[in-house]
Amino acid sequence: MKRFLFSIALLFTALAGCSNHEGESAAPKSELNVMSYNIRYANASDKGDAAWDARKEASVTMIRDVKPDVIGMQEPRFSQAQYLIGELTEYEHYYLAPDDKDSQHRNAVWWRKDRFEMLAQGYFFLNEKDITQPIKGWGHNQFRTALWVKLRERSTGKEFFFFNTHLAHRASPVEGGDIDQVARTESVKLIVEQMKQIAGRYAPIFVTGDMNASYAAGDGRRTCLSHMFEAVGAYHAGTLDEAGVREYEENACPSCGSCSGMYTANSMNCLTEAIGMALPGNGTIPAPLSARRRLAKQAGMQIMELIRRDIRPRDIMTPAAFHNAETVDMALGCSTNTMLHLPAIAHEAGVTIDLDEANAISARTPNLCHLAPAGDTFMEDLERAGGVYAVMKELTKKDLLDTSLLTCTGKTVAENLAPVQNLDPTVIRPLENPYSQSGGIAVLKGNLAADGCVVKQSAVAPEMMVHKGPARVYNSEEEAIADIYGKKIHPGDVVVIRYEGPKGGPGMREMLNPTSAICGMGLGESVALITDGRFSGATRGASIGHVSPEAAAGGTIGLVEEGDLISIDIPNCKIQLEVSDEELARRKAAWVCPEPKVKTGYLARYAKMVTSADKGAILDF
């Protein structure tokens, strides 16, 4: 499902007039605000698509807020184009519809009529044969186009060419290789050649388009880090060969920056916005985009402004601000690691966060997003839908946030959110249509975790929300991995990994390998995992971590024996080791804490001073 995209266009310096002929002086620079926008419906319906009706006014508002001089638009259906023509009267346009089919080959260019006049226009098909005919190029399943206009700036007389296109998407696997990748590669070559012929080698050229650059695996799904780890499990299960693993390995993280799902880094980046300590976009702008560089510069400038106004972090990071962050956490379905980091950060700010508060906040906060690993949308999708602020705007519909709070923008939350709209309700569910009425994270309590444990309930299969099974007990991650890959874990089992907590680790290693192995082996909907360690944000399934007290501190998880029944009830926030109090007392009397894994150096001192996970694993001096 294609979602709209807007970004700064690429200036092809190799072809364009960023440099002049040898010996010529450089012309004065003119600023050009360029937008690229895939405006396709949220589904393929041509009859009264509700998704377009819901966002058409927001689309016009967004365009006017950005104030682009030129827009390269992909997939505008006839009804959309007619609506925009009627609304965006300040723009002229060239709309390409080479046949009567309302599909992906429709493109358009819009330009401000008061600034530019069009001198020429044209288009060509992206084919390996006749570019004047609608042929499915390079074996692709439908024909694609590129269109161009030549514009002149009225005030200066400067001329430039503007190309807009829409390259092939990654479809289902085809015998003989990745046809769509071939089509994209050859299409780019063709476009460059046509640029030279149409515009000349030294003409200024701008290019926009939906390049369909998001990578998808051979099974058609876009890939990410969690898929990579699960692919390893699938390999051990015999359902994926080495070449398939290599495909995931080489493409799970195709560029710089953090991973593409709602994992720990992205979760904390988003919550930094929610708490008021980061500028809009901090949590969601992809690292390779120029917008990220601009944000960094803006952040530096804003720091100086905050110093000038004597606004300090403690003025922003108040108890109410942390409650806002926890609320956004629940709506986004963030990593379970936020339940460690937020209390630890709050502690440094002189604020106390009680783990018990998480369930109360979750109970009143709907889950609005299913980003990976919970679903098949990614951070770039959240950014295009309006980012963290759009999620917060939805939450204000029921007064779930304190909007009076000061933020690092120098404005209140309410002021920040005033112009914000949810631009894609398929990525950010409206408050009245959430994935669930409760938040993405749940804190469970019972005799197995008297002080609590944490699960990302938004990423748990429905059939595992309530589960009872026999314990399979391991004293390290490595022991558990060996049995999982050795096919010794069976449907219904509850894998227990202990002595991996703050003290026992020491340092609380993440259990991404065993959780991904379980999912990759095809057991994600039938096997639970419980640990006093923590998880990666990429973890999904019935993975319950941060068990407190941990095993190394004498917690009940250290008393579990092979075959003990463990019952899990996520909706009711309960976890229970079904062993009598008398038997637990007998085991407790006989329990001996294992020797520390590390006895010297910093980690040994850390193990002695660290508190439990429910306190944020902070140090107790």
N, C-alpha and C positions, 0 to 999 in steps of 0.2 A: 504494500500500500504506500503510494507516494505521498509525501507531505510537502507543503510549500517550503521554499528555501529563499532566504534573502541574504545577500552578502555583498561586499565590495567586489567589483569586477576585476579581472586580471588585465593588466596592461602588458601586452606582448612586446617587450622591449627589443627583441631580436628583429621584429618586423616594423616596429613603430618608431615614431619620431621622437623618442626620448633623447636620441642623439641625432644630429643633423649630418648632412654631407660634410665631408672633410673640408675644412676651411671656412664653413659657415658659422656665424655667431648664433648662439642659442636664443630662441624666441622667448618672450616673457611667458611665465607659467600662468595657467588658468586652473582654478579649482573646478573639479567635476565630481559631483556626487552621483554615484552609479549604484543601481540596485539590480540584483538578479532574484527572480521570484517564480518558483514553481507553484502555481495557483490551483492545481488540479483538485477536483472534488476529493473528499475523504473516501469515497467509494466510486465505483464505475457507473452508477446510475445516472441516466440522462433525464429522469423525470422527477423534478422537484426535490433534488437532493437536500436533505435537512441540514447536513454539515455545511454546505455552501450558504444556505439561508442563514445559518447561525453566525457565520463569520464574514459575510460580505460587507457589512457596515464597518466591522473591525478592520478588514483589509484596506478599505478606503482611508479610514482613520490612520492606520499604520503608515500607509504611503505618504499621507500628508504630514505626519509627524517626522518621518525621515527626510522628506523634501528632496527626493532624488531628481537630478536633472534629466537623467535617462534611465529607463527601466528595460531590462531584458526579461520578458515574461514567457514561461514555458507552460504548455498545456491549457491555455485559456479556452474553455469550451465556448460555443457561440453565445449561450445565455450569459455567461460570465463577462465575455467581451462587451456585449451590448449594455450590461449593467454598468461596467466601468466606463464605457464611452459616455454614458449619460451622467455619471458622477464626476469623473476626472476631466472636467471641461477645460482645465488649464493645460491639458496635454493634447498633442497630436499623436497619431499612432499609425503603425503599419502592421496590419493583422494578416497573418498567413494562414489560409485554409485551402490547400490545393485540391481537396476533393470534398465530398459531402459527408465523410465520416468524422464524427466528433471524438477524436482520440489524440494520442500523444504527439502527432506531428504538427499540431497547431501551435504556432509561436507568434509572438508579437514584440514590437519595440515601441516604447512610448517616450516622447521627449517634450520638454517644456516649450510651448509654442512661442512664449515671449522671449526666449533666449536663442532658439535655433530654428533654422529653416532646412527642409529636406531638399537635397539636390538630386539624389538618385536612390533607387531601392532595387532589391532583387532577392532571389532565393535559389537554392539548389538542393537536390536530394543527396543523401549520403549513401551512394552506391559505388560498387567497384566497376560498374559498366557505364550506363548512360545517366549522368547526373540531372538530366532534364525530365526523367521519367520516375514515377513512384515504384521503384524496385526495392525489394527487401535485400538490403546490402549485406554481403558477406555471410549469407545464410541466416541472418537475424529474422525474428518472427514478424516484424512489421517495419515499414519504411520510416526513415527519420529525415529531418530537414535541418538546414541552416538558412537563416535569412540575414540580410544586411541592409543598412541604410548609410548614406553619406550625408552628414550634417554640416552646416556652416553656422558658427556663432555670429549672431547678428551684430553684436557690439564690436567685435574684433576682426571679423572676416575669417577667423581660423576655421579650417576644415578637418574633419576626421571621419573615420569609418567605424561603424558599430556593428559587430556580428553577434548574433544570438542563436543558440542551438540547444538541442536536447539529445544527448547520447544514449546509446542502448543501455538498458538496465540488465542486471544479473538475473536471468531467468532460471528455469530448471536445467539440470545437467543434460548435455547433448552428447551423443556418441561422437568421438573424434576430437573432443576438446571443448574448451570454453568458447562457444561461438560468440557470445556477447562481448567477451574481452577482446576478441579479434575485431569485432565490429567497432568497438570504442577506439581501439588503437588505429585502425585504418581510417575511421572517420576523422580523427584528429589530423592525420597526415593529409587527408583530402581538404579539410578546412584550411590548413596552413597553405597548401598549394593554391587554393582558390583566393585566399587573401592576397597572395603575391600577384595573381592575375588581375583581380578586381581593383585592388587598392594600390598596388605597386610596393616595392620592397621598403620604401622609406616613409610611407604614409603613417600617420598616427592611427592606431587600431586598438579598439577595446573589444574584449570578448566576454560575453556572459553565457551562462547556460547551466542547466542541470546536467552535470557531468556524470551523474550516477557513479560517483567514486566510492561510495560505501561498499566495502567488500562483503560478499556473501560466500558461504561455504558451498561445496559441491551439492549439498542437499537443498540449496536455494535460500537458506536463512543467512542473514547477516551474522557475522561471527564476532566473538568477543572473548575476553579472558576466561570466563567461566566455561564457555564451550571448549576452550583449549584443554583445560584440566579434565573436563568430562570426556574428551576425546581419548585421553590416556586410559581412563577407565574402560571405555568402549574397546580400546585395543586389547587390553588384558582379558576382556570378556569375549574376544574373538569376533566382534561385530564391526570392527574398523581396522583396515590394514595400515601398514606403516606409511604408505603414501598419503592416506587420509589424515593421519596424525600430522604429517609434515605440512599438509595444506593449512591446517589450523595453526600450527606452530609459526608459519611464516606470515600469516595474515591476521592473527588475533589482535595485534597491536600495530596497525599499519603506519603509524606516524608517532610524533612526539607527544608528550603529555601523559596524563593519567589514563587508566583504562576507561572504556566507553560506557560501562554500566553504572548503576547506583551502588558503587563499591565504596570502600572506606574513604579514599581521598576525595572523591566527588561528593560523598555524603557530608564530610566536614566542610568542604568548600561551600556547599549549599547552605549549611547551617550557619556558617560565618556571615552569609547574607542575612539569614533569618534573624540572627541575634543583633544585627545592626552594625557589625564590624567590617563589612565589605561592601564595595560598590556593586550596583546591579550588573549581573553578568558574570561575577566572580565564580559562581558555582558551575556555570554551564557553557561558557564560550569555549569552543575547541581550541586547543593549544596552537595549532598551525595557523589559525586565522589572524589577520592583521588586527582584528578587533581585540584580541587578547593583548597585543602589544600596546594598543591605544589605551586599554584599561589599565595596564601597568603604569603608563605615564600619568593617566588621570589620578590613579591612586597616590602617586608621589605628590602631585599637586594638591590633592585633597588633604594629605597629611599636613602640609604646610598651612592650609586653611584652618584645620582643626587646632593646630598650635596657636595660630593667630587669635582664634576665638576661645582658647583655653578649654577646649572640650577634650576630656581625657577618657581612656578606656573604661574606667569605673563609672563614669557618667552614663555610659552606654550599656555596659554589661551588668544590669540590675537583675534582681530576682525575676521580675516580670519579663525581661528580655530572654532569660533562659527558658521561661515557660513558653514564650513565643517559639523559641528554637525547638523545644520538645514537640510542640504542636505541629510545626512544619515537618519535623522528623517523621511523625506518624502519618501525615498526609502524603509525603514522598515515598515512604517505605525504605528508609535509609538502612545502612549497615548496622548490625548489632553493636559494632564497635563504638557507635555514638553513645551507647549506654556506659561506656568507660570514659570516653573523652569529655563529654559534657560535664559530668560530675567533677572530673579532675580540673578542667578549666574553671568551673565555678568555684572550686576550692581556692584556687589562686586569686580569684576575684573577691574572695571573702563571702561567697554565697554557698549555701548548702542545698544540694539537690538530693532528695530522698528517692531511692529507687521505686518505692511504693507509689510515688506520684505518677510514674510512667503509665500505669494501668488506668488511673483516673483520667489522665489526658487522652489516652488511647480510646477510652470508652466514649468520649464526646467528640472525637476527631475522625471523620471519614478518611479512608485511604483512597486517594485520588489518582495515584500514578502506579503503574506496573512497569518500571524500567528494569532492564536486566540486572540480576538474574531472575526477578519475579515474572518478567514478561519479555516481549520482543521489541521494545522501544529502548532508545539509547539517549545519552546525554545530549547529542546534537539535536535529537528530536525535541527534547525538553527546551533547549535553547530556542529553537524555531517556534515553539508554541508559546513563548513568552517568558520562559525561565522561572526562577524561584519566585519572583514577584507575582507572576500570573497565578501560581499556586496559592500564594498568600492572599491575593485578591479574592480567590474563590472562598477561602476560609473566613474572610470578613463578612460574607453573606449571612453568617450566623454568629457574628461577633465572637469568633473563636480566638482572635488575637487582640492584644492591647495595642491599638494603633496610635496611642498618644506618646509613645516612647521616642526619645531622641535616637538618631542613628548617625553613622559616620558621614552621611551626606550633608549633615548639618540641618536636616529636615526631620520631621516626624515620620513614623511608619505610614500614617494616613496620607501625608503629603507625597511620599514616595510612590504610593500605590494609586493615587488619584488618576493618572492617565493610563494605567495598565489594563490590558484586556487579555483574556484567554484566547489565543489565536488558533488553537487546535484542540477541540474537546475530545478528540480520539487519543491524545497524548495525556492531557490533563483533564480528567473527568470533571464535569460540573459538580458542584456540591450536592445537587439534587439527584445525581446519578453516579455515585461512587462505586468503586470495586467492592468495598465493604463499609459498613457503618462504623466500624472501629479501625484504629490505626494499624500501621504496618508492623509494630513491635509489641510483644507481650512479655510481661514478667511473670514467671511461674513460681509458686511456692508450695512447699510440702516438706515431709520429713527428709527427702533427698536433698532439698535445697532450702533450708530454714530461712536463710537470708536472701533467697531469690536466685533465679537463673533467667536467661534471656533467649528469646527465639524471634526470628523474623517471620512472623505469621503470614505476611503477605506473599511469601515465597514457599509456603507449605501446601502440598497437594491436599485437596479437600478430604480425601480418605485417610489422611494422616493427622488430621486435627485432633482426633481422639484415637488413642492407640494403647494397646497393652501387649507386652511381649517379654520374652526371656532375656536377661542381661548377658551380653558377651563382653567380658571384662579384660581390659588391657591397661598396663601401667605406663605406656608410652605411645606416642603417635606411630612410631616405627613398627611396634608389635601389631597394632591394628591394621596398618597398611598391608603388611605381609599376609594377614588372613583374608582381607578383602580381596586382594589380587589373587590369593590362593583359592578363591571361591569357597571359603569356609563360612561365609556369612549368608544367611538364608532369609527369605521373606518372613517378616514378623519379628525378627531379632531387634534388640535394642543394644547398639554398640556403646560401651562405656569406656571413655579414655580419661584417665586420671593422672594425678601428679604432673599436670601440665599448666597449673595455675600460676598466679604471680609468684608465690614462694616456691612451689614445686618445680616449675619450668627449669630454672627460674625465668621469669619474664613473660610468661603467658603466650606461648607460641600460637599462631593461628592454625586451625585444623582444616585448611582448604584442601589439602591432598586427600585425606580420608573421606571428607564429605563429597568431593568431586568424584572420587573413585566409586563411592556408593551409587551416585547418580549415573556415572558412566557405565557401570556394570548392570544398569537396568533395575536397580533396587531403590531408587529415589522415592517411589510411591508405596513402599512396603517396609522400609527399614528406618529406624530412628537412630540418632547419635546424640549422646549426652557427654559433656566434658566440662572440666573445670578450667580448661583452656578457653581460647577465644576463636573467632572465625574471621575469615576474609569476608569483605562485603560481597564477594562473588559467590559465597555459599548459598545454596538453596536446599529446600527439603526440610524435613523435621529434624533440624540441627539445633540443639539446645546447649548453649554455652554459658560461661561465667558462673558455673555452679558455686554457690557460696553457702557455708564455708567450704573451701577447697580441701582436697584430700590431705595435702601436706600440713594443713592447719587442724587436722582431726575431724574434718567434715564427714558426713554420712556417706558421701560418694566413695570414700576410702574403705568403707565396710561392705560394699556390694560384693556379692559372690556370684560366680558363674551359675546361670540358670535362674537367679532371683527374678520374680516378676516385677516389672516397672510399668506403672500406668501413667499416661500422659493425657491431660485434658486441657488443650490450649484455649478453647473458648471460655472455660471457667478458671483459667490461670492456675491450674493445679498440676503437681507432679508428685508421685508417691512411690516409694519403695515398699512393696507389699510384704514386709517382714515385721513381725511383732516387736513391740517396744522391748520386751524381755530379751528376745534374740539379739536385737541391736545392742542392748546393754552388755550382753555376753561378748559380742564381737568387739565392742569398744574397749572392754577390759583387757582383751587379748591383743589389741592392735599395737603395733610398733611402727613408728614412722620410719620409712626407708632412709638410708643415708642420703644427704643432699647430693645432687648431681654435680654441683660446683661448690668447692670448699674454700677457694681463695679468690682474691681480686674483687673487683667492683661488684660482680654479680652475687658473690657471697654476701657482701654487705647489703646489697639491694634486697636479697631474700629475707634478711633479718629485719629490715625496716619497712618493707612494703605491706600495705593493708590489703584487704580482700577486694575482689572485683566489684562488689556492690557499692564500695566506697570510691570506685574509680581507680583502684590500685595505686593510690597516692602513697607517698612515703611518710611514715610517722617518725619524726625526729624526736 
